[in-house]
Amino acid sequence: AKVASFSTIPVCAGFGIRAAEDIAAVGLYVSGAIVGSALVEVLERGEDPTPFLKSLIR
């Protein structure tokens, strides 16, 4: 069963989400995905986050 079916509000997953493939895998069960740590790592390296974020969007 979808995790979201147990809640009246959107449910998001946020552990181990680093790539579009991860989002696709959890997307079957939740309303959204959180890429917090992966984004922070990109920013800490001083990189432009735009390419990383675009790689996550279908």
N, CA, C and O atoms as a Maestro MAE file, in Angstrom:
{
 s_m_m2io_version
 :::
 2.0.0
}

f_m_ct {
 s_m_title
 :::
 protein
 m_atom[232] {
  # First column is atom index #
  i_m_mmod_type
  r_m_x_coord
  r_m_y_coord
  r_m_z_coord
  i_m_residue_number
  s_m_chain_name
  s_m_pdb_residue_name
  s_m_pdb_atom_name
  i_m_atomic_number
  :::
  1 25 0.841 -1.190 0.000 1 A "ALA " " N  " 7
  2 3 0.000 0.000 0.000 1 A "ALA " " CA " 6
  3 2 0.879 1.245 0.000 1 A "ALA " " C  " 6
  4 15 1.984 1.250 0.544 1 A "ALA " " O  " 8
  5 25 0.370 2.279 -0.613 2 A "LYS " " N  " 7
  6 3 1.100 3.540 -0.620 2 A "LYS " " CA " 6
  7 2 1.117 4.135 0.777 2 A "LYS " " C  " 6
  8 15 0.100 4.132 1.470 2 A "LYS " " O  " 8
  9 25 2.259 4.641 1.189 3 A "VAL " " N  " 7
  10 3 2.371 5.298 2.486 3 A "VAL " " CA " 6
  11 2 1.393 6.460 2.542 3 A "VAL " " C  " 6
  12 15 0.767 6.700 3.574 3 A "VAL " " O  " 8
  13 25 1.261 7.176 1.445 4 A "ALA " " N  " 7
  14 3 0.385 8.344 1.397 4 A "ALA " " CA " 6
  15 2 -1.070 7.993 1.679 4 A "ALA " " C  " 6
  16 15 -1.846 8.869 2.061 4 A "ALA " " O  " 8
  17 25 -1.456 6.742 1.503 5 A "SER " " N  " 7
  18 3 -2.846 6.359 1.762 5 A "SER " " CA " 6
  19 2 -3.184 6.389 3.245 5 A "SER " " C  " 6
  20 15 -4.357 6.321 3.610 5 A "SER " " O  " 8
  21 25 -2.179 6.489 4.100 6 A "PHE " " N  " 7
  22 3 -2.399 6.533 5.540 6 A "PHE " " CA " 6
  23 2 -2.478 7.957 6.078 6 A "PHE " " C  " 6
  24 15 -2.630 8.153 7.284 6 A "PHE " " O  " 8
  25 25 -2.376 8.949 5.205 7 A "SER " " N  " 7
  26 3 -2.330 10.341 5.643 7 A "SER " " CA " 6
  27 2 -3.208 11.212 4.751 7 A "SER " " C  " 6
  28 15 -3.386 10.935 3.564 7 A "SER " " O  " 8
  29 25 -3.748 12.263 5.344 8 A "THR " " N  " 7
  30 3 -4.538 13.221 4.567 8 A "THR " " CA " 6
  31 2 -3.667 14.362 4.045 8 A "THR " " C  " 6
  32 15 -4.129 15.194 3.264 8 A "THR " " O  " 8
  33 25 -2.409 14.400 4.476 9 A "ILE " " N  " 7
  34 3 -1.474 15.415 3.992 9 A "ILE " " CA " 6
  35 2 -0.385 14.721 3.166 9 A "ILE " " C  " 6
  36 15 -0.159 13.524 3.339 9 A "ILE " " O  " 8
  37 25 0.289 15.447 2.276 10 A "PRO " " N  " 7
  38 3 1.338 14.825 1.464 10 A "PRO " " CA " 6
  39 2 2.447 14.223 2.334 10 A "PRO " " C  " 6
  40 15 2.833 14.802 3.350 10 A "PRO " " O  " 8
  41 25 2.945 13.079 1.932 11 A "VAL " " N  " 7
  42 3 4.025 12.388 2.631 11 A "VAL " " CA " 6
  43 2 5.248 12.394 1.720 11 A "VAL " " C  " 6
  44 15 5.151 12.077 0.535 11 A "VAL " " O  " 8
  45 25 6.405 12.758 2.285 12 A "CYS " " N  " 7
  46 3 7.643 12.805 1.513 12 A "CYS " " CA " 6
  47 2 8.692 11.885 2.128 12 A "CYS " " C  " 6
  48 15 8.680 11.630 3.332 12 A "CYS " " O  " 8
  49 25 9.592 11.392 1.294 13 A "ALA " " N  " 7
  50 3 10.721 10.586 1.748 13 A "ALA " " CA " 6
  51 2 11.978 11.430 1.642 13 A "ALA " " C  " 6
  52 15 12.130 12.214 0.705 13 A "ALA " " O  " 8
  53 25 12.881 11.270 2.605 14 A "GLY " " N  " 7
  54 3 14.068 12.100 2.590 14 A "GLY " " CA " 6
  55 2 15.347 11.408 3.007 14 A "GLY " " C  " 6
  56 15 16.313 12.086 3.357 14 A "GLY " " O  " 8
  57 25 15.394 10.093 2.984 15 A "PHE " " N  " 7
  58 3 16.613 9.387 3.369 15 A "PHE " " CA " 6
  59 2 17.213 8.711 2.151 15 A "PHE " " C  " 6
  60 15 16.547 7.915 1.490 15 A "PHE " " O  " 8
  61 25 18.465 9.021 1.851 16 A "GLY " " N  " 7
  62 3 19.154 8.372 0.743 16 A "GLY " " CA " 6
  63 2 18.754 8.846 -0.641 16 A "GLY " " C  " 6
  64 15 19.016 8.157 -1.627 16 A "GLY " " O  " 8
  65 25 18.130 10.000 -0.732 17 A "ILE " " N  " 7
  66 3 17.704 10.528 -2.027 17 A "ILE " " CA " 6
  67 2 18.846 11.356 -2.610 17 A "ILE " " C  " 6
  68 15 19.163 12.430 -2.100 17 A "ILE " " O  " 8
  69 25 19.468 10.848 -3.689 18 A "ARG " " N  " 7
  70 3 20.609 11.531 -4.283 18 A "ARG " " CA " 6
  71 2 20.518 11.667 -5.792 18 A "ARG " " C  " 6
  72 15 21.283 12.420 -6.395 18 A "ARG " " O  " 8
  73 25 19.591 10.946 -6.408 19 A "ALA " " N  " 7
  74 3 19.523 10.941 -7.874 19 A "ALA " " CA " 6
  75 2 18.082 10.735 -8.323 19 A "ALA " " C  " 6
  76 15 17.218 10.346 -7.538 19 A "ALA " " O  " 8
  77 25 17.847 11.004 -9.597 20 A "ALA " " N  " 7
  78 3 16.501 10.842 -10.159 20 A "ALA " " CA " 6
  79 2 15.994 9.415 -9.982 20 A "ALA " " C  " 6
  80 15 14.797 9.201 -9.791 20 A "ALA " " O  " 8
  81 25 16.895 8.444 -10.043 21 A "GLU " " N  " 7
  82 3 16.499 7.043 -9.868 21 A "GLU " " CA " 6
  83 2 15.946 6.794 -8.468 21 A "GLU " " C  " 6
  84 15 15.003 6.021 -8.295 21 A "GLU " " O  " 8
  85 25 16.537 7.456 -7.464 22 A "ASP " " N  " 7
  86 3 16.052 7.325 -6.087 22 A "ASP " " CA " 6
  87 2 14.649 7.909 -5.965 22 A "ASP " " C  " 6
  88 15 13.781 7.339 -5.303 22 A "ASP " " O  " 8
  89 25 14.442 9.042 -6.606 23 A "ILE " " N  " 7
  90 3 13.130 9.688 -6.572 23 A "ILE " " CA " 6
  91 2 12.093 8.801 -7.249 23 A "ILE " " C  " 6
  92 15 10.977 8.650 -6.753 23 A "ILE " " O  " 8
  93 25 12.463 8.219 -8.376 24 A "ALA " " N  " 7
  94 3 11.537 7.333 -9.084 24 A "ALA " " CA " 6
  95 2 11.163 6.135 -8.222 24 A "ALA " " C  " 6
  96 15 10.010 5.704 -8.224 24 A "ALA " " O  " 8
  97 25 12.122 5.599 -7.492 25 A "ALA " " N  " 7
  98 3 11.862 4.420 -6.664 25 A "ALA " " CA " 6
  99 2 10.901 4.723 -5.522 25 A "ALA " " C  " 6
  100 15 9.991 3.936 -5.259 25 A "ALA " " O  " 8
  101 25 11.086 5.846 -4.843 26 A "VAL " " N  " 7
  102 3 10.194 6.162 -3.721 26 A "VAL " " CA " 6
  103 2 8.911 6.822 -4.196 26 A "VAL " " C  " 6
  104 15 7.909 6.826 -3.480 26 A "VAL " " O  " 8
  105 25 8.938 7.380 -5.405 27 A "GLY " " N  " 7
  106 3 7.767 8.078 -5.937 27 A "GLY " " CA " 6
  107 2 6.541 7.206 -6.082 27 A "GLY " " C  " 6
  108 15 5.422 7.710 -6.169 27 A "GLY " " O  " 8
  109 25 6.743 5.911 -6.108 28 A "LEU " " N  " 7
  110 3 5.607 4.990 -6.183 28 A "LEU " " CA " 6
  111 2 4.815 4.958 -4.880 28 A "LEU " " C  " 6
  112 15 3.659 4.537 -4.865 28 A "LEU " " O  " 8
  113 25 5.433 5.400 -3.786 29 A "TYR " " N  " 7
  114 3 4.838 5.238 -2.460 29 A "TYR " " CA " 6
  115 2 4.565 6.538 -1.719 29 A "TYR " " C  " 6
  116 15 3.792 6.551 -0.762 29 A "TYR " " O  " 8
  117 25 5.186 7.629 -2.144 30 A "VAL " " N  " 7
  118 3 5.039 8.905 -1.441 30 A "VAL " " CA " 6
  119 2 4.724 10.030 -2.421 30 A "VAL " " C  " 6
  120 15 4.799 9.855 -3.637 30 A "VAL " " O  " 8
  121 25 4.373 11.176 -1.871 31 A "SER " " N  " 7
  122 3 4.000 12.331 -2.689 31 A "SER " " CA " 6
  123 2 5.195 13.138 -3.181 31 A "SER " " C  " 6
  124 15 5.094 13.858 -4.175 31 A "SER " " O  " 8
  125 25 6.327 13.022 -2.490 32 A "GLY " " N  " 7
  126 3 7.486 13.812 -2.871 32 A "GLY " " CA " 6
  127 2 8.760 13.268 -2.267 32 A "GLY " " C  " 6
  128 15 8.733 12.353 -1.444 32 A "GLY " " O  " 8
  129 25 9.888 13.845 -2.690 33 A "ALA " " N  " 7
  130 3 11.191 13.424 -2.193 33 A "ALA " " CA " 6
  131 2 11.992 14.652 -1.779 33 A "ALA " " C  " 6
  132 15 11.874 15.721 -2.379 33 A "ALA " " O  " 8
  133 25 12.808 14.481 -0.743 34 A "ILE " " N  " 7
  134 3 13.624 15.563 -0.201 34 A "ILE " " CA " 6
  135 2 15.088 15.226 -0.454 34 A "ILE " " C  " 6
  136 15 15.543 14.135 -0.109 34 A "ILE " " O  " 8
  137 25 15.822 16.147 -1.048 35 A "VAL " " N  " 7
  138 3 17.223 15.907 -1.381 35 A "VAL " " CA " 6
  139 2 18.149 16.788 -0.546 35 A "VAL " " C  " 6
  140 15 19.178 17.242 -1.045 35 A "VAL " " O  " 8
  141 25 17.809 17.032 0.688 36 A "GLY " " N  " 7
  142 3 18.529 17.966 1.548 36 A "GLY " " CA " 6
  143 2 20.025 17.770 1.621 36 A "GLY " " C  " 6
  144 15 20.775 18.665 1.233 36 A "GLY " " O  " 8
  145 25 20.489 16.627 2.107 37 A "SER " " N  " 7
  146 3 21.925 16.398 2.303 37 A "SER " " CA " 6
  147 2 22.689 16.424 0.993 37 A "SER " " C  " 6
  148 15 23.793 16.965 0.929 37 A "SER " " O  " 8
  149 25 22.119 15.850 -0.044 38 A "ALA " " N  " 7
  150 3 22.792 15.840 -1.344 38 A "ALA " " CA " 6
  151 2 22.965 17.264 -1.870 38 A "ALA " " C  " 6
  152 15 24.004 17.589 -2.444 38 A "ALA " " O  " 8
  153 25 21.968 18.105 -1.681 39 A "LEU " " N  " 7
  154 3 22.069 19.500 -2.116 39 A "LEU " " CA " 6
  155 2 23.103 20.250 -1.284 39 A "LEU " " C  " 6
  156 15 23.885 21.029 -1.830 39 A "LEU " " O  " 8
  157 25 23.119 20.028 0.015 40 A "VAL " " N  " 7
  158 3 24.104 20.680 0.882 40 A "VAL " " CA " 6
  159 2 25.521 20.303 0.454 40 A "VAL " " C  " 6
  160 15 26.409 21.155 0.451 40 A "VAL " " O  " 8
  161 25 25.744 19.042 0.095 41 A "GLU " " N  " 7
  162 3 27.070 18.613 -0.358 41 A "GLU " " CA " 6
  163 2 27.502 19.358 -1.614 41 A "GLU " " C  " 6
  164 15 28.661 19.755 -1.730 41 A "GLU " " O  " 8
  165 25 26.593 19.550 -2.543 42 A "VAL " " N  " 7
  166 3 26.899 20.306 -3.763 42 A "VAL " " CA " 6
  167 2 27.283 21.738 -3.399 42 A "VAL " " C  " 6
  168 15 28.262 22.273 -3.917 42 A "VAL " " O  " 8
  169 25 26.517 22.349 -2.517 43 A "LEU " " N  " 7
  170 3 26.789 23.727 -2.109 43 A "LEU " " CA " 6
  171 2 28.106 23.838 -1.346 43 A "LEU " " C  " 6
  172 15 28.849 24.800 -1.538 43 A "LEU " " O  " 8
  173 25 28.405 22.866 -0.485 44 A "GLU " " N  " 7
  174 3 29.659 22.895 0.277 44 A "GLU " " CA " 6
  175 2 30.882 22.786 -0.627 44 A "GLU " " C  " 6
  176 15 31.950 23.298 -0.293 44 A "GLU " " O  " 8
  177 25 30.732 22.124 -1.765 45 A "ARG " " N  " 7
  178 3 31.836 22.033 -2.731 45 A "ARG " " CA " 6
  179 2 31.979 23.324 -3.541 45 A "ARG " " C  " 6
  180 15 32.896 23.455 -4.351 45 A "ARG " " O  " 8
  181 25 31.078 24.265 -3.321 46 A "GLY " " N  " 7
  182 3 31.131 25.533 -4.035 46 A "GLY " " CA " 6
  183 2 30.625 25.451 -5.460 46 A "GLY " " C  " 6
  184 15 30.897 26.332 -6.276 46 A "GLY " " O  " 8
  185 25 29.884 24.390 -5.760 47 A "GLU " " N  " 7
  186 3 29.371 24.191 -7.113 47 A "GLU " " CA " 6
  187 2 28.024 24.885 -7.299 47 A "GLU " " C  " 6
  188 15 27.285 25.118 -6.343 47 A "GLU " " O  " 8
  189 25 27.733 25.202 -8.542 48 A "ASP " " N  " 7
  190 3 26.415 25.721 -8.898 48 A "ASP " " CA " 6
  191 2 25.422 24.564 -8.750 48 A "ASP " " C  " 6
  192 15 25.613 23.524 -9.381 48 A "ASP " " O  " 8
  193 25 24.383 24.708 -7.949 49 A "PRO " " N  " 7
  194 3 23.442 23.609 -7.735 49 A "PRO " " CA " 6
  195 2 22.475 23.377 -8.897 49 A "PRO " " C  " 6
  196 15 21.764 22.373 -8.915 49 A "PRO " " O  " 8
  197 25 22.442 24.291 -9.861 50 A "THR " " N  " 7
  198 3 21.469 24.185 -10.948 50 A "THR " " CA " 6
  199 2 21.552 22.861 -11.711 50 A "THR " " C  " 6
  200 15 20.518 22.221 -11.900 50 A "THR " " O  " 8
  201 25 22.733 22.420 -12.159 51 A "PRO " " N  " 7
  202 3 22.786 21.143 -12.884 51 A "PRO " " CA " 6
  203 2 22.307 19.962 -12.035 51 A "PRO " " C  " 6
  204 15 21.610 19.077 -12.532 51 A "PRO " " O  " 8
  205 25 22.680 19.953 -10.766 52 A "PHE " " N  " 7
  206 3 22.243 18.875 -9.880 52 A "PHE " " CA " 6
  207 2 20.725 18.865 -9.759 52 A "PHE " " C  " 6
  208 15 20.095 17.817 -9.895 52 A "PHE " " O  " 8
  209 25 20.145 20.020 -9.506 53 A "LEU " " N  " 7
  210 3 18.692 20.096 -9.339 53 A "LEU " " CA " 6
  211 2 17.966 19.734 -10.631 53 A "LEU " " C  " 6
  212 15 16.945 19.047 -10.599 53 A "LEU " " O  " 8
  213 25 18.488 20.191 -11.762 54 A "LYS " " N  " 7
  214 3 17.861 19.848 -13.044 54 A "LYS " " CA " 6
  215 2 17.922 18.347 -13.311 54 A "LYS " " C  " 6
  216 15 17.032 17.796 -13.959 54 A "LYS " " O  " 8
  217 25 18.964 17.685 -12.818 55 A "SER " " N  " 7
  218 3 19.093 16.241 -13.039 55 A "SER " " CA " 6
  219 2 18.029 15.448 -12.280 55 A "SER " " C  " 6
  220 15 17.783 14.282 -12.589 55 A "SER " " O  " 8
  221 25 17.407 16.072 -11.298 56 A "LEU " " N  " 7
  222 3 16.392 15.401 -10.484 56 A "LEU " " CA " 6
  223 2 14.990 15.535 -11.055 56 A "LEU " " C  " 6
  224 15 14.090 14.779 -10.691 56 A "LEU " " O  " 8
  225 25 14.809 16.496 -11.948 57 A "ILE " " N  " 7
  226 3 13.478 16.790 -12.478 57 A "ILE " " CA " 6
  227 2 13.264 16.051 -13.784 57 A "ILE " " C  " 6
  228 15 14.130 16.030 -14.659 57 A "ILE " " O  " 8
  229 25 12.104 15.452 -13.895 58 A "ARG " " N  " 7
  230 3 11.771 14.763 -15.148 58 A "ARG " " CA " 6
  231 2 11.188 15.736 -16.123 58 A "ARG " " C  " 6
  232 15 10.840 15.357 -17.241 58 A "ARG " " O  " 8
  :::
 }
 m_bond[231] {
  # First column is bond index #
  i_m_from
  i_m_to
  i_m_order
  :::
  1 1 2 1
  2 2 3 1
  3 3 4 2
  4 3 5 1
  5 5 6 1
  6 6 7 1
  7 7 8 2
  8 7 9 1
  9 9 10 1
  10 10 11 1
  11 11 12 2
  12 11 13 1
  13 13 14 1
  14 14 15 1
  15 15 16 2
  16 15 17 1
  17 17 18 1
  18 18 19 1
  19 19 20 2
  20 19 21 1
  21 21 22 1
  22 22 23 1
  23 23 24 2
  24 23 25 1
  25 25 26 1
  26 26 27 1
  27 27 28 2
  28 27 29 1
  29 29 30 1
  30 30 31 1
  31 31 32 2
  32 31 33 1
  33 33 34 1
  34 34 35 1
  35 35 36 2
  36 35 37 1
  37 37 38 1
  38 38 39 1
  39 39 40 2
  40 39 41 1
  41 41 42 1
  42 42 43 1
  43 43 44 2
  44 43 45 1
  45 45 46 1
  46 46 47 1
  47 47 48 2
  48 47 49 1
  49 49 50 1
  50 50 51 1
  51 51 52 2
  52 51 53 1
  53 53 54 1
  54 54 55 1
  55 55 56 2
  56 55 57 1
  57 57 58 1
  58 58 59 1
  59 59 60 2
  60 59 61 1
  61 61 62 1
  62 62 63 1
  63 63 64 2
  64 63 65 1
  65 65 66 1
  66 66 67 1
  67 67 68 2
  68 67 69 1
  69 69 70 1
  70 70 71 1
  71 71 72 2
  72 71 73 1
  73 73 74 1
  74 74 75 1
  75 75 76 2
  76 75 77 1
  77 77 78 1
  78 78 79 1
  79 79 80 2
  80 79 81 1
  81 81 82 1
  82 82 83 1
  83 83 84 2
  84 83 85 1
  85 85 86 1
  86 86 87 1
  87 87 88 2
  88 87 89 1
  89 89 90 1
  90 90 91 1
  91 91 92 2
  92 91 93 1
  93 93 94 1
  94 94 95 1
  95 95 96 2
  96 95 97 1
  97 97 98 1
  98 98 99 1
  99 99 100 2
  100 99 101 1
  101 101 102 1
  102 102 103 1
  103 103 104 2
  104 103 105 1
  105 105 106 1
  106 106 107 1
  107 107 108 2
  108 107 109 1
  109 109 110 1
  110 110 111 1
  111 111 112 2
  112 111 113 1
  113 113 114 1
  114 114 115 1
  115 115 116 2
  116 115 117 1
  117 117 118 1
  118 118 119 1
  119 119 120 2
  120 119 121 1
  121 121 122 1
  122 122 123 1
  123 123 124 2
  124 123 125 1
  125 125 126 1
  126 126 127 1
  127 127 128 2
  128 127 129 1
  129 129 130 1
  130 130 131 1
  131 131 132 2
  132 131 133 1
  133 133 134 1
  134 134 135 1
  135 135 136 2
  136 135 137 1
  137 137 138 1
  138 138 139 1
  139 139 140 2
  140 139 141 1
  141 141 142 1
  142 142 143 1
  143 143 144 2
  144 143 145 1
  145 145 146 1
  146 146 147 1
  147 147 148 2
  148 147 149 1
  149 149 150 1
  150 150 151 1
  151 151 152 2
  152 151 153 1
  153 153 154 1
  154 154 155 1
  155 155 156 2
  156 155 157 1
  157 157 158 1
  158 158 159 1
  159 159 160 2
  160 159 161 1
  161 161 162 1
  162 162 163 1
  163 163 164 2
  164 163 165 1
  165 165 166 1
  166 166 167 1
  167 167 168 2
  168 167 169 1
  169 169 170 1
  170 170 171 1
  171 171 172 2
  172 171 173 1
  173 173 174 1
  174 174 175 1
  175 175 176 2
  176 175 177 1
  177 177 178 1
  178 178 179 1
  179 179 180 2
  180 179 181 1
  181 181 182 1
  182 182 183 1
  183 183 184 2
  184 183 185 1
  185 185 186 1
  186 186 187 1
  187 187 188 2
  188 187 189 1
  189 189 190 1
  190 190 191 1
  191 191 192 2
  192 191 193 1
  193 193 194 1
  194 194 195 1
  195 195 196 2
  196 195 197 1
  197 197 198 1
  198 198 199 1
  199 199 200 2
  200 199 201 1
  201 201 202 1
  202 202 203 1
  203 203 204 2
  204 203 205 1
  205 205 206 1
  206 206 207 1
  207 207 208 2
  208 207 209 1
  209 209 210 1
  210 210 211 1
  211 211 212 2
  212 211 213 1
  213 213 214 1
  214 214 215 1
  215 215 216 2
  216 215 217 1
  217 217 218 1
  218 218 219 1
  219 219 220 2
  220 219 221 1
  221 221 222 1
  222 222 223 1
  223 223 224 2
  224 223 225 1
  225 225 226 1
  226 226 227 1
  227 227 228 2
  228 227 229 1
  229 229 230 1
  230 230 231 1
  231 231 232 2
  :::
 }
}
